[in-house]
Amino acid sequence: MKFTFDRDAMIKEISIAQEIITNKSPVSILSNILIIAENNSLTIKATDSTVKFTTVIPVDIQEEGRTTIFCDKFMSILSSLPSGEIEFIQEDIGVTIKPISKKVKFQLKSQASDKFPESGTSDNVPFFELPAKDFKEMIKETIFAVSDDRNRYFMTGVYFIKNGETLTMVATDGRRLSCDNKTGFSIPDFQPAIIPTKILSCILKNAPDEGNIQVAVVDKSIFVKFGNLEFSSVLIEGQFPNYQKVIPENLTMSFMVNKADLDAALKRTTIMVDKKVSRIIFKISSGVLKLISPESDIGTADEEIPCRYDGQDISMALNFTYVTEPLKVIDSENVVFDFNINDVDGDANITKAVIMRSETGGDYIHVIMPMNY
């Protein structure tokens, strides 16, 4: 096999392959990329056995063939070379990589392509199109809320469901829940799916912000295509929790605070928070939100910022991470917290689920369970 390729174009594709590969052992076939040179195109495949990646780029082929090479070392070689044309020559198990403009060459050992896992094919898969911006926004607004508890594996992915013309993504770890509903999609029905975060992270990082992407959910797998790239993954099996029961209804109280003010105050007050507990106290009174880091062995902090609220004094304890993460994706000048008051013996506090959302409502909500004091 022999072909010539552009170094910068190749680096872009190999960097994506590195995101997929998790096994870094040079003796493991899963640390390799599969390279297929034919019809003046180079097909590159990478997999960790669950998530699969395929890309096709134009190259100048002098001799067709296929092989697998150690991805990390290939990337290191490319990164060390200047921009320009590079030759790739395979003879038996040896691969020679040399730039046309420099008197330097590298030699890698390859492994036979027949040892590389079958990646399947998306031929005849029923794809539908979605705006890339909407799909990426749904991922960004939910992916951070998945569980890391492997005993509840069905909560370690993002739930993707279609209901009429509405698409929903939901993620929860049992203590908070992020949900995005977008409407107006005339696409074929598909079975609800729990999507692993790894493929979603790859899409979020590599998909364009404009135009459409192609998606298919079929046979316990998801396929996503855009440009010359294709990603696929096995779906997570199991029964996702009934998220609609978790979202509180008939919340009668709310306060609104400037997003930038809240973000800045949280960054300051949480310096003194015990990170093992991550608890911060919200004290809300007429026109004022006071953030307090509970006293610990190292000290305490508090800060007051203005808020829009006119009611009795109330307080609640929240995991500050469950506030700071949705703050990054709520796209409005002000943030609203909806809640009901639990008044026991004159002590007004919030002990049941709170909804955090943008000022305008919109498609996205974040549900947080308060903590005990």
C-alpha positions in Angstrom: 0.0 0.0 0.0 1.3 3.5 -0.9 -0.4 6.9 -0.8 0.3 10.6 -0.2 -1.7 12.8 2.1 -1.8 16.3 3.5 -0.4 16.4 7.0 -2.9 19.0 8.4 -5.9 17.3 7.0 -4.8 14.0 8.5 -4.2 15.4 11.9 -7.7 16.7 12.1 -9.1 13.2 11.5 -6.7 11.3 13.7 -7.4 13.7 16.7 -11.0 12.6 16.5 -10.0 9.0 16.4 -8.0 9.5 19.6 -11.1 10.7 21.3 -12.7 7.3 20.6 -9.8 5.1 21.5 -9.4 4.4 25.2 -7.0 1.5 25.2 -3.5 2.9 25.0 -1.6 -0.4 24.9 0.4 -0.7 21.7 -0.2 -4.4 21.6 -4.0 -4.0 21.6 -5.8 -3.8 18.3 -8.3 -1.4 19.9 -5.4 1.1 20.2 -5.0 1.0 16.4 -6.8 2.8 13.6 -7.9 0.9 10.6 -6.7 2.4 7.3 -8.2 1.5 3.9 -6.8 3.1 0.8 -8.9 2.6 -2.3 -10.5 4.7 -5.1 -8.3 7.7 -4.2 -10.0 7.9 -0.8 -8.7 6.9 2.6 -11.2 5.5 5.1 -10.1 5.7 8.7 -11.9 3.8 11.4 -11.5 3.7 15.2 -13.4 2.0 18.0 -13.4 1.1 21.6 -15.8 -1.7 20.8 -18.8 0.3 21.9 -18.4 3.7 20.1 -17.3 3.6 16.5 -15.9 6.3 14.3 -15.4 6.4 10.5 -14.1 9.2 8.2 -13.2 9.4 4.6 -10.7 11.8 3.2 -9.2 12.3 -0.3 -5.6 11.1 -0.8 -3.3 10.4 -3.8 -3.1 6.6 -3.9 -0.3 4.8 -5.8 -1.1 1.4 -4.4 -4.3 0.3 -2.7 -4.4 -1.7 0.5 -5.4 -1.8 4.2 -3.8 -2.2 7.5 -3.9 -1.0 11.2 -1.4 1.2 13.0 -0.9 2.4 16.6 -3.0 5.6 16.7 -1.1 7.5 19.4 2.3 7.0 17.8 1.0 8.0 14.4 -0.4 11.2 15.9 2.9 11.9 17.6 4.7 11.5 14.3 2.4 13.8 12.4 2.5 16.4 15.1 6.3 16.5 14.9 6.3 17.2 11.2 5.8 20.5 9.3 2.7 21.1 7.1 2.8 19.6 3.7 2.6 16.3 1.8 3.6 13.1 3.5 4.1 9.6 2.1 2.7 6.5 3.7 4.3 3.2 2.5 3.4 -0.3 3.7 5.6 -3.3 3.0 4.6 -6.5 4.9 4.1 -5.4 8.5 6.4 -2.4 8.2 5.0 1.1 7.6 7.2 4.0 6.5 6.1 7.6 7.0 8.1 10.4 5.5 7.5 13.9 4.5 8.3 14.9 0.9 9.9 18.1 2.0 12.2 16.7 4.8 14.9 14.1 4.9 13.4 12.2 7.8 11.4 9.0 8.0 9.6 7.0 10.6 9.0 3.3 10.6 6.0 1.7 12.4 5.0 -1.9 12.8 1.4 -2.6 11.7 -1.1 -5.2 12.6 -3.3 -7.2 10.1 -6.6 -5.5 9.3 -8.5 -8.7 9.8 -7.9 -8.5 13.5 -9.7 -5.2 13.7 -13.3 -5.4 15.1 -16.1 -5.3 12.5 -17.6 -1.8 12.6 -20.8 -2.7 10.8 -22.4 -0.4 8.2 -25.0 2.3 8.1 -26.1 1.3 4.7 -29.9 1.1 4.5 -30.2 2.7 8.0 -33.2 5.1 8.1 -31.6 8.4 8.9 -33.5 11.6 9.6 -32.2 15.1 9.6 -32.0 17.5 12.5 -30.6 21.0 12.8 -27.1 20.6 14.2 -27.6 23.6 16.4 -30.7 22.2 18.1 -29.1 18.7 18.6 -25.9 20.1 20.1 -27.9 22.4 22.4 -29.9 19.5 23.7 -26.7 17.6 24.4 -25.0 20.5 26.1 -28.0 21.2 28.4 -28.3 17.6 29.7 -25.0 15.7 29.4 -23.5 17.1 32.6 -26.4 15.7 34.7 -25.9 12.0 34.1 -25.1 9.6 36.9 -21.7 8.2 37.4 -23.1 5.3 39.5 -22.3 2.1 37.5 -24.8 0.2 39.6 -27.5 2.3 38.0 -26.1 2.0 34.5 -29.4 3.1 32.9 -28.8 6.6 34.3 -25.3 6.9 33.0 -26.6 8.1 29.6 -28.9 10.7 28.2 -32.5 9.6 27.5 -33.7 10.6 23.9 -37.3 10.3 23.1 -39.8 11.5 20.5 -43.4 12.3 21.2 -45.4 13.7 18.3 -43.3 16.5 16.9 -41.4 17.0 20.1 -37.9 15.7 20.8 -36.7 15.4 24.4 -33.4 14.8 26.0 -33.2 14.1 29.7 -30.4 13.2 32.2 -30.5 12.6 35.9 -28.4 11.3 38.7 -31.2 10.9 41.1 -30.6 14.2 42.9 -31.0 16.6 39.9 -32.5 16.4 36.5 -31.9 18.3 33.2 -34.6 18.3 30.5 -34.8 19.9 27.1 -37.9 19.7 25.0 -37.8 21.0 21.4 -40.8 21.0 19.1 -41.6 21.2 15.4 -39.8 18.1 14.1 -41.6 16.1 11.4 -39.4 13.0 11.5 -40.1 9.3 11.6 -40.8 7.7 15.0 -38.1 5.8 16.8 -37.8 3.8 20.0 -36.7 5.7 23.1 -33.0 5.4 23.6 -30.5 5.9 26.4 -27.4 7.3 24.6 -23.9 6.9 26.2 -22.2 10.2 27.0 -19.0 9.3 25.0 -20.7 9.6 21.6 -22.6 12.7 22.6 -19.3 14.4 23.7 -17.8 13.6 20.3 -20.8 15.0 18.5 -20.8 18.1 20.7 -17.1 18.7 20.0 -17.0 17.9 16.3 -20.4 18.7 14.8 -20.9 22.0 13.0 -23.0 24.8 14.5 -24.9 25.4 11.3 -26.7 23.1 8.9 -28.2 19.7 9.5 -26.8 16.4 10.8 -28.2 13.0 10.1 -29.4 10.7 13.0 -30.7 7.2 13.1 -31.8 5.1 16.1 -32.2 1.5 15.2 -31.4 -2.0 16.4 -30.1 -0.9 19.8 -27.7 1.5 18.2 -27.5 5.2 17.3 -25.8 6.5 14.2 -24.9 10.2 13.6 -23.4 11.6 10.3 -22.2 15.0 9.4 -19.7 16.1 6.7 -17.3 13.2 6.1 -17.6 11.9 9.7 -19.8 9.1 11.0 -20.2 8.1 14.7 -22.1 5.1 16.0 -22.6 3.6 19.4 -24.4 0.8 21.1 -27.2 2.1 23.3 -27.5 1.6 27.0 -30.0 -1.1 27.9 -32.5 -0.7 30.8 -35.5 1.2 31.9 -34.9 5.0 32.3 -36.8 6.5 35.3 -40.1 8.1 34.7 -38.7 11.6 34.5 -42.0 13.3 34.2 -42.9 12.3 37.7 -39.8 14.0 39.0 -40.6 17.4 37.5 -42.7 19.3 40.1 -46.0 20.9 39.1 -48.0 23.8 40.5 -45.0 25.7 41.9 -46.5 29.0 43.2 -43.4 30.9 44.3 -40.3 32.1 42.5 -37.4 34.5 42.7 -35.3 35.9 39.8 -31.6 36.9 39.9 -29.2 38.2 37.4 -27.2 35.3 35.9 -23.8 37.1 36.0 -24.3 38.3 39.6 -25.2 34.8 40.7 -22.3 33.2 38.9 -19.8 35.6 40.3 -21.1 35.3 43.9 -21.1 31.5 43.7 -17.4 31.5 42.5 -16.5 33.6 45.5 -18.6 32.1 48.3 -17.8 28.5 47.3 -14.1 29.0 47.8 -14.9 28.3 51.5 -17.3 25.4 50.9 -16.3 21.9 52.0 -16.0 20.2 48.6 -16.9 16.8 50.1 -20.4 18.2 51.0 -20.7 21.0 48.3 -23.5 22.6 50.3 -24.3 26.3 50.0 -27.2 28.1 51.7 -29.6 30.4 49.8 -31.4 32.9 52.1 -34.0 34.8 50.2 -35.7 37.9 51.5 -37.5 40.9 49.8 -35.1 42.1 47.1 -32.0 40.2 48.4 -30.4 36.8 47.9 -27.7 35.9 50.4 -25.3 33.1 49.7 -23.6 31.5 52.6 -21.0 28.8 52.8 -21.6 26.9 56.1 -18.9 27.3 58.6 -16.2 24.7 58.5 -12.7 24.1 59.9 -11.3 26.5 57.4 -13.9 29.3 57.7 -16.9 30.7 56.0 -18.1 33.3 53.5 -21.3 35.1 52.5 -22.4 37.6 49.9 -25.6 39.5 49.2 -26.8 40.2 45.7 -30.1 41.8 44.5 -32.9 39.6 43.4 -36.5 40.1 42.4 -38.6 38.6 45.2 -41.4 39.9 47.4 -42.5 37.4 50.0 -41.6 36.0 53.4 -38.0 35.2 54.3 -37.1 31.7 53.2 -34.0 29.5 52.9 -32.7 26.4 51.2 -29.5 24.4 51.0 -28.3 23.3 47.6 -25.3 21.4 46.1 -23.6 24.4 44.5 -22.5 22.2 41.5 -26.1 21.6 40.7 -26.5 25.4 40.3 -23.2 26.3 38.6 -23.5 23.7 35.8 -26.9 24.7 34.5 -25.9 28.3 34.8 -23.4 27.7 32.0 -26.1 26.6 29.6 -29.1 28.8 30.5 -29.1 31.5 27.8 -30.8 34.5 29.4 -29.8 37.6 31.3 -31.7 36.5 34.4 -32.3 33.1 36.0 -35.6 32.0 37.7 -36.0 29.6 40.6 -39.5 28.2 41.0 -40.5 26.5 44.3 -43.1 25.9 47.0 -42.5 26.8 50.6 -42.6 24.3 53.5 -43.6 26.2 56.6 -43.0 24.3 59.8 -43.4 26.0 63.2 -42.9 29.4 61.5 -39.6 28.3 59.9 -40.0 28.8 56.2 -37.7 26.7 54.0 -37.6 24.8 50.8 -37.3 21.1 51.1 -38.9 19.8 47.9 -37.8 20.0 44.3 -36.8 23.4 42.8 -36.9 24.3 39.1 -34.2 26.4 37.7 -34.9 28.0 34.3 -34.3 30.9 32.0 -36.2 34.2 32.5 -38.2 33.5 29.3 -39.1 29.9 30.1 -38.0 28.3 26.9 -37.3 24.6 26.3 -34.9 23.9 29.1 -35.5 23.2 32.9 -33.2 22.0 35.6 -34.7 20.3 38.6 -32.7 20.3 41.9 -33.5 18.4 45.1 -32.5 20.6 48.1 -30.1 19.3 50.7 -30.5 18.9 54.5 -28.9 21.7 56.6 
